[in-house]
Amino acid sequence: MHAVKRLLWWILAGSAGGLNRGRIIELLFEKPRNANEISKVLNLDYKTVRHHIRVLEKNNLITSMGSDYGRVYFPSDLLEKHKEFFDEIWGKIGKKKIK
């Protein structure tokens, strides 16, 4: 199994908060957003969103530009390159549990 695919399985399905991380990634594929926008759209606590963003950044799945409140998040080049892995895994675990 590809290393990025293993990472995504762990980040999304193998750890607490995986569904929220998947929702954040899905949202960022639609358009770049700041943490406050993510919080509002997903109806999540701002501090929770910041935690998930740190996990995703640490694992090179998202990247950012700007500073402080205006920092905007994007899918990383690594994630963009392997979007099919995200779509496959999210299709199996994400959509079913959110509805």
Phi and psi in radians as a Rosetta constraint file:
Dihedral C 1 N 2 CA 2 C 2 CIRCULARHARMONIC -1.111 0.35
Dihedral N 2 CA 2 C 2 N 3 CIRCULARHARMONIC 2.494 0.35
Dihedral C 2 N 3 CA 3 C 3 CIRCULARHARMONIC -1.026 0.35
Dihedral N 3 CA 3 C 3 N 4 CIRCULARHARMONIC -0.684 0.35
Dihedral C 3 N 4 CA 4 C 4 CIRCULARHARMONIC -1.173 0.35
Dihedral N 4 CA 4 C 4 N 5 CIRCULARHARMONIC -0.653 0.35
Dihedral C 4 N 5 CA 5 C 5 CIRCULARHARMONIC -1.135 0.35
Dihedral N 5 CA 5 C 5 N 6 CIRCULARHARMONIC -0.738 0.35
Dihedral C 5 N 6 CA 6 C 6 CIRCULARHARMONIC -1.070 0.35
Dihedral N 6 CA 6 C 6 N 7 CIRCULARHARMONIC -0.769 0.35
Dihedral C 6 N 7 CA 7 C 7 CIRCULARHARMONIC -1.026 0.35
Dihedral N 7 CA 7 C 7 N 8 CIRCULARHARMONIC -0.807 0.35
Dihedral C 7 N 8 CA 8 C 8 CIRCULARHARMONIC -1.131 0.35
Dihedral N 8 CA 8 C 8 N 9 CIRCULARHARMONIC -0.689 0.35
Dihedral C 8 N 9 CA 9 C 9 CIRCULARHARMONIC -1.032 0.35
Dihedral N 9 CA 9 C 9 N 10 CIRCULARHARMONIC -0.775 0.35
Dihedral C 9 N 10 CA 10 C 10 CIRCULARHARMONIC -1.156 0.35
Dihedral N 10 CA 10 C 10 N 11 CIRCULARHARMONIC -0.823 0.35
Dihedral C 10 N 11 CA 11 C 11 CIRCULARHARMONIC -1.142 0.35
Dihedral N 11 CA 11 C 11 N 12 CIRCULARHARMONIC -0.654 0.35
Dihedral C 11 N 12 CA 12 C 12 CIRCULARHARMONIC -1.662 0.35
Dihedral N 12 CA 12 C 12 N 13 CIRCULARHARMONIC -0.663 0.35
Dihedral C 12 N 13 CA 13 C 13 CIRCULARHARMONIC -1.988 0.35
Dihedral N 13 CA 13 C 13 N 14 CIRCULARHARMONIC -0.410 0.35
Dihedral C 13 N 14 CA 14 C 14 CIRCULARHARMONIC -1.741 0.35
Dihedral N 14 CA 14 C 14 N 15 CIRCULARHARMONIC 0.082 0.35
Dihedral C 14 N 15 CA 15 C 15 CIRCULARHARMONIC -2.496 0.35
Dihedral N 15 CA 15 C 15 N 16 CIRCULARHARMONIC 2.700 0.35
Dihedral C 15 N 16 CA 16 C 16 CIRCULARHARMONIC -1.046 0.35
Dihedral N 16 CA 16 C 16 N 17 CIRCULARHARMONIC 2.443 0.35
Dihedral C 16 N 17 CA 17 C 17 CIRCULARHARMONIC 1.518 0.35
Dihedral N 17 CA 17 C 17 N 18 CIRCULARHARMONIC 0.021 0.35
Dihedral C 17 N 18 CA 18 C 18 CIRCULARHARMONIC -1.024 0.35
Dihedral N 18 CA 18 C 18 N 19 CIRCULARHARMONIC -0.679 0.35
Dihedral C 18 N 19 CA 19 C 19 CIRCULARHARMONIC -1.136 0.35
Dihedral N 19 CA 19 C 19 N 20 CIRCULARHARMONIC -0.690 0.35
Dihedral C 19 N 20 CA 20 C 20 CIRCULARHARMONIC -1.190 0.35
Dihedral N 20 CA 20 C 20 N 21 CIRCULARHARMONIC -0.637 0.35
Dihedral C 20 N 21 CA 21 C 21 CIRCULARHARMONIC -1.117 0.35
Dihedral N 21 CA 21 C 21 N 22 CIRCULARHARMONIC -0.705 0.35
Dihedral C 21 N 22 CA 22 C 22 CIRCULARHARMONIC -1.098 0.35
Dihedral N 22 CA 22 C 22 N 23 CIRCULARHARMONIC -0.707 0.35
Dihedral C 22 N 23 CA 23 C 23 CIRCULARHARMONIC -1.119 0.35
Dihedral N 23 CA 23 C 23 N 24 CIRCULARHARMONIC -0.668 0.35
Dihedral C 23 N 24 CA 24 C 24 CIRCULARHARMONIC -1.144 0.35
Dihedral N 24 CA 24 C 24 N 25 CIRCULARHARMONIC -0.813 0.35
Dihedral C 24 N 25 CA 25 C 25 CIRCULARHARMONIC -1.052 0.35
Dihedral N 25 CA 25 C 25 N 26 CIRCULARHARMONIC -0.812 0.35
Dihedral C 25 N 26 CA 26 C 26 CIRCULARHARMONIC -0.991 0.35
Dihedral N 26 CA 26 C 26 N 27 CIRCULARHARMONIC -0.758 0.35
Dihedral C 26 N 27 CA 27 C 27 CIRCULARHARMONIC -1.110 0.35
Dihedral N 27 CA 27 C 27 N 28 CIRCULARHARMONIC -0.721 0.35
Dihedral C 27 N 28 CA 28 C 28 CIRCULARHARMONIC -1.237 0.35
Dihedral N 28 CA 28 C 28 N 29 CIRCULARHARMONIC -0.446 0.35
Dihedral C 28 N 29 CA 29 C 29 CIRCULARHARMONIC -1.209 0.35
Dihedral N 29 CA 29 C 29 N 30 CIRCULARHARMONIC -0.460 0.35
Dihedral C 29 N 30 CA 30 C 30 CIRCULARHARMONIC -1.234 0.35
Dihedral N 30 CA 30 C 30 N 31 CIRCULARHARMONIC -0.874 0.35
Dihedral C 30 N 31 CA 31 C 31 CIRCULARHARMONIC -2.939 0.35
Dihedral N 31 CA 31 C 31 N 32 CIRCULARHARMONIC 2.659 0.35
Dihedral C 31 N 32 CA 32 C 32 CIRCULARHARMONIC -1.098 0.35
Dihedral N 32 CA 32 C 32 N 33 CIRCULARHARMONIC 2.558 0.35
Dihedral C 32 N 33 CA 33 C 33 CIRCULARHARMONIC -2.591 0.35
Dihedral N 33 CA 33 C 33 N 34 CIRCULARHARMONIC 2.797 0.35
Dihedral C 33 N 34 CA 34 C 34 CIRCULARHARMONIC -1.609 0.35
Dihedral N 34 CA 34 C 34 N 35 CIRCULARHARMONIC 3.000 0.35
Dihedral C 34 N 35 CA 35 C 35 CIRCULARHARMONIC -1.086 0.35
Dihedral N 35 CA 35 C 35 N 36 CIRCULARHARMONIC -0.645 0.35
Dihedral C 35 N 36 CA 36 C 36 CIRCULARHARMONIC -1.129 0.35
Dihedral N 36 CA 36 C 36 N 37 CIRCULARHARMONIC -0.757 0.35
Dihedral C 36 N 37 CA 37 C 37 CIRCULARHARMONIC -1.080 0.35
Dihedral N 37 CA 37 C 37 N 38 CIRCULARHARMONIC -0.766 0.35
Dihedral C 37 N 38 CA 38 C 38 CIRCULARHARMONIC -1.036 0.35
Dihedral N 38 CA 38 C 38 N 39 CIRCULARHARMONIC -0.796 0.35
Dihedral C 38 N 39 CA 39 C 39 CIRCULARHARMONIC -1.004 0.35
Dihedral N 39 CA 39 C 39 N 40 CIRCULARHARMONIC -0.800 0.35
Dihedral C 39 N 40 CA 40 C 40 CIRCULARHARMONIC -1.202 0.35
Dihedral N 40 CA 40 C 40 N 41 CIRCULARHARMONIC -0.808 0.35
Dihedral C 40 N 41 CA 41 C 41 CIRCULARHARMONIC -1.121 0.35
Dihedral N 41 CA 41 C 41 N 42 CIRCULARHARMONIC -0.723 0.35
Dihedral C 41 N 42 CA 42 C 42 CIRCULARHARMONIC -1.583 0.35
Dihedral N 42 CA 42 C 42 N 43 CIRCULARHARMONIC -0.042 0.35
Dihedral C 42 N 43 CA 43 C 43 CIRCULARHARMONIC 0.973 0.35
Dihedral N 43 CA 43 C 43 N 44 CIRCULARHARMONIC 0.843 0.35
Dihedral C 43 N 44 CA 44 C 44 CIRCULARHARMONIC -2.071 0.35
Dihedral N 44 CA 44 C 44 N 45 CIRCULARHARMONIC 2.655 0.35
Dihedral C 44 N 45 CA 45 C 45 CIRCULARHARMONIC -1.056 0.35
Dihedral N 45 CA 45 C 45 N 46 CIRCULARHARMONIC 2.419 0.35
Dihedral C 45 N 46 CA 46 C 46 CIRCULARHARMONIC -0.979 0.35
Dihedral N 46 CA 46 C 46 N 47 CIRCULARHARMONIC -0.762 0.35
Dihedral C 46 N 47 CA 47 C 47 CIRCULARHARMONIC -1.138 0.35
Dihedral N 47 CA 47 C 47 N 48 CIRCULARHARMONIC -0.595 0.35
Dihedral C 47 N 48 CA 48 C 48 CIRCULARHARMONIC -1.127 0.35
Dihedral N 48 CA 48 C 48 N 49 CIRCULARHARMONIC -0.781 0.35
Dihedral C 48 N 49 CA 49 C 49 CIRCULARHARMONIC -1.060 0.35
Dihedral N 49 CA 49 C 49 N 50 CIRCULARHARMONIC -0.786 0.35
Dihedral C 49 N 50 CA 50 C 50 CIRCULARHARMONIC -1.045 0.35
Dihedral N 50 CA 50 C 50 N 51 CIRCULARHARMONIC -0.712 0.35
Dihedral C 50 N 51 CA 51 C 51 CIRCULARHARMONIC -1.052 0.35
Dihedral N 51 CA 51 C 51 N 52 CIRCULARHARMONIC -0.869 0.35
Dihedral C 51 N 52 CA 52 C 52 CIRCULARHARMONIC -1.118 0.35
Dihedral N 52 CA 52 C 52 N 53 CIRCULARHARMONIC -0.640 0.35
Dihedral C 52 N 53 CA 53 C 53 CIRCULARHARMONIC -1.091 0.35
Dihedral N 53 CA 53 C 53 N 54 CIRCULARHARMONIC -0.747 0.35
Dihedral C 53 N 54 CA 54 C 54 CIRCULARHARMONIC -1.051 0.35
Dihedral N 54 CA 54 C 54 N 55 CIRCULARHARMONIC -0.760 0.35
Dihedral C 54 N 55 CA 55 C 55 CIRCULARHARMONIC -1.082 0.35
Dihedral N 55 CA 55 C 55 N 56 CIRCULARHARMONIC -0.792 0.35
Dihedral C 55 N 56 CA 56 C 56 CIRCULARHARMONIC -1.163 0.35
Dihedral N 56 CA 56 C 56 N 57 CIRCULARHARMONIC -0.683 0.35
Dihedral C 56 N 57 CA 57 C 57 CIRCULARHARMONIC -1.178 0.35
Dihedral N 57 CA 57 C 57 N 58 CIRCULARHARMONIC -0.765 0.35
Dihedral C 57 N 58 CA 58 C 58 CIRCULARHARMONIC -1.011 0.35
Dihedral N 58 CA 58 C 58 N 59 CIRCULARHARMONIC -0.569 0.35
Dihedral C 58 N 59 CA 59 C 59 CIRCULARHARMONIC -1.692 0.35
Dihedral N 59 CA 59 C 59 N 60 CIRCULARHARMONIC 0.273 0.35
Dihedral C 59 N 60 CA 60 C 60 CIRCULARHARMONIC 1.010 0.35
Dihedral N 60 CA 60 C 60 N 61 CIRCULARHARMONIC 0.586 0.35
Dihedral C 60 N 61 CA 61 C 61 CIRCULARHARMONIC -1.720 0.35
Dihedral N 61 CA 61 C 61 N 62 CIRCULARHARMONIC -0.406 0.35
Dihedral C 61 N 62 CA 62 C 62 CIRCULARHARMONIC -2.324 0.35
Dihedral N 62 CA 62 C 62 N 63 CIRCULARHARMONIC 2.826 0.35
Dihedral C 62 N 63 CA 63 C 63 CIRCULARHARMONIC -2.371 0.35
Dihedral N 63 CA 63 C 63 N 64 CIRCULARHARMONIC 2.971 0.35
Dihedral C 63 N 64 CA 64 C 64 CIRCULARHARMONIC -2.495 0.35
Dihedral N 64 CA 64 C 64 N 65 CIRCULARHARMONIC 2.840 0.35
Dihedral C 64 N 65 CA 65 C 65 CIRCULARHARMONIC -2.403 0.35
Dihedral N 65 CA 65 C 65 N 66 CIRCULARHARMONIC 2.601 0.35
Dihedral C 65 N 66 CA 66 C 66 CIRCULARHARMONIC 1.698 0.35
Dihedral N 66 CA 66 C 66 N 67 CIRCULARHARMONIC -2.976 0.35
Dihedral C 66 N 67 CA 67 C 67 CIRCULARHARMONIC -2.503 0.35
Dihedral N 67 CA 67 C 67 N 68 CIRCULARHARMONIC 2.752 0.35
Dihedral C 67 N 68 CA 68 C 68 CIRCULARHARMONIC 0.883 0.35
Dihedral N 68 CA 68 C 68 N 69 CIRCULARHARMONIC -2.313 0.35
Dihedral C 68 N 69 CA 69 C 69 CIRCULARHARMONIC -1.083 0.35
Dihedral N 69 CA 69 C 69 N 70 CIRCULARHARMONIC -0.555 0.35
Dihedral C 69 N 70 CA 70 C 70 CIRCULARHARMONIC -1.464 0.35
Dihedral N 70 CA 70 C 70 N 71 CIRCULARHARMONIC 0.037 0.35
Dihedral C 70 N 71 CA 71 C 71 CIRCULARHARMONIC -1.067 0.35
Dihedral N 71 CA 71 C 71 N 72 CIRCULARHARMONIC 2.229 0.35
Dihedral C 71 N 72 CA 72 C 72 CIRCULARHARMONIC -1.952 0.35
Dihedral N 72 CA 72 C 72 N 73 CIRCULARHARMONIC 2.424 0.35
Dihedral C 72 N 73 CA 73 C 73 CIRCULARHARMONIC -1.899 0.35
Dihedral N 73 CA 73 C 73 N 74 CIRCULARHARMONIC 2.534 0.35
Dihedral C 73 N 74 CA 74 C 74 CIRCULARHARMONIC -2.379 0.35
Dihedral N 74 CA 74 C 74 N 75 CIRCULARHARMONIC 2.743 0.35
Dihedral C 74 N 75 CA 75 C 75 CIRCULARHARMONIC -1.091 0.35
Dihedral N 75 CA 75 C 75 N 76 CIRCULARHARMONIC 2.474 0.35
Dihedral C 75 N 76 CA 76 C 76 CIRCULARHARMONIC -1.277 0.35
Dihedral N 76 CA 76 C 76 N 77 CIRCULARHARMONIC 2.892 0.35
Dihedral C 76 N 77 CA 77 C 77 CIRCULARHARMONIC -1.031 0.35
Dihedral N 77 CA 77 C 77 N 78 CIRCULARHARMONIC -0.692 0.35
Dihedral C 77 N 78 CA 78 C 78 CIRCULARHARMONIC -1.035 0.35
Dihedral N 78 CA 78 C 78 N 79 CIRCULARHARMONIC -0.806 0.35
Dihedral C 78 N 79 CA 79 C 79 CIRCULARHARMONIC -1.196 0.35
Dihedral N 79 CA 79 C 79 N 80 CIRCULARHARMONIC -0.726 0.35
Dihedral C 79 N 80 CA 80 C 80 CIRCULARHARMONIC -1.012 0.35
Dihedral N 80 CA 80 C 80 N 81 CIRCULARHARMONIC -0.759 0.35
Dihedral C 80 N 81 CA 81 C 81 CIRCULARHARMONIC -1.114 0.35
Dihedral N 81 CA 81 C 81 N 82 CIRCULARHARMONIC -0.542 0.35
Dihedral C 81 N 82 CA 82 C 82 CIRCULARHARMONIC -2.043 0.35
Dihedral N 82 CA 82 C 82 N 83 CIRCULARHARMONIC 0.586 0.35
Dihedral C 82 N 83 CA 83 C 83 CIRCULARHARMONIC -0.998 0.35
Dihedral N 83 CA 83 C 83 N 84 CIRCULARHARMONIC -0.553 0.35
Dihedral C 83 N 84 CA 84 C 84 CIRCULARHARMONIC -1.063 0.35
Dihedral N 84 CA 84 C 84 N 85 CIRCULARHARMONIC -0.567 0.35
Dihedral C 84 N 85 CA 85 C 85 CIRCULARHARMONIC -1.174 0.35
Dihedral N 85 CA 85 C 85 N 86 CIRCULARHARMONIC -0.769 0.35
Dihedral C 85 N 86 CA 86 C 86 CIRCULARHARMONIC -1.061 0.35
Dihedral N 86 CA 86 C 86 N 87 CIRCULARHARMONIC -0.840 0.35
Dihedral C 86 N 87 CA 87 C 87 CIRCULARHARMONIC -1.036 0.35
Dihedral N 87 CA 87 C 87 N 88 CIRCULARHARMONIC -0.723 0.35
Dihedral C 87 N 88 CA 88 C 88 CIRCULARHARMONIC -1.118 0.35
Dihedral N 88 CA 88 C 88 N 89 CIRCULARHARMONIC -0.879 0.35
Dihedral C 88 N 89 CA 89 C 89 CIRCULARHARMONIC -1.197 0.35
Dihedral N 89 CA 89 C 89 N 90 CIRCULARHARMONIC -0.788 0.35
Dihedral C 89 N 90 CA 90 C 90 CIRCULARHARMONIC -1.112 0.35
Dihedral N 90 CA 90 C 90 N 91 CIRCULARHARMONIC -0.615 0.35
Dihedral C 90 N 91 CA 91 C 91 CIRCULARHARMONIC -1.115 0.35
Dihedral N 91 CA 91 C 91 N 92 CIRCULARHARMONIC -0.534 0.35
Dihedral C 91 N 92 CA 92 C 92 CIRCULARHARMONIC -1.452 0.35
Dihedral N 92 CA 92 C 92 N 93 CIRCULARHARMONIC -0.630 0.35
Dihedral C 92 N 93 CA 93 C 93 CIRCULARHARMONIC -2.016 0.35
Dihedral N 93 CA 93 C 93 N 94 CIRCULARHARMONIC -0.528 0.35
Dihedral C 93 N 94 CA 94 C 94 CIRCULARHARMONIC -1.411 0.35
Dihedral N 94 CA 94 C 94 N 95 CIRCULARHARMONIC -1.012 0.35
Dihedral C 94 N 95 CA 95 C 95 CIRCULARHARMONIC -1.048 0.35
Dihedral N 95 CA 95 C 95 N 96 CIRCULARHARMONIC -0.697 0.35
Dihedral C 95 N 96 CA 96 C 96 CIRCULARHARMONIC -1.098 0.35
Dihedral N 96 CA 96 C 96 N 97 CIRCULARHARMONIC -0.719 0.35
Dihedral C 96 N 97 CA 97 C 97 CIRCULARHARMONIC -1.429 0.35
Dihedral N 97 CA 97 C 97 N 98 CIRCULARHARMONIC -0.385 0.35
Dihedral C 97 N 98 CA 98 C 98 CIRCULARHARMONIC -1.428 0.35
Dihedral N 98 CA 98 C 98 N 99 CIRCULARHARMONIC -0.648 0.35
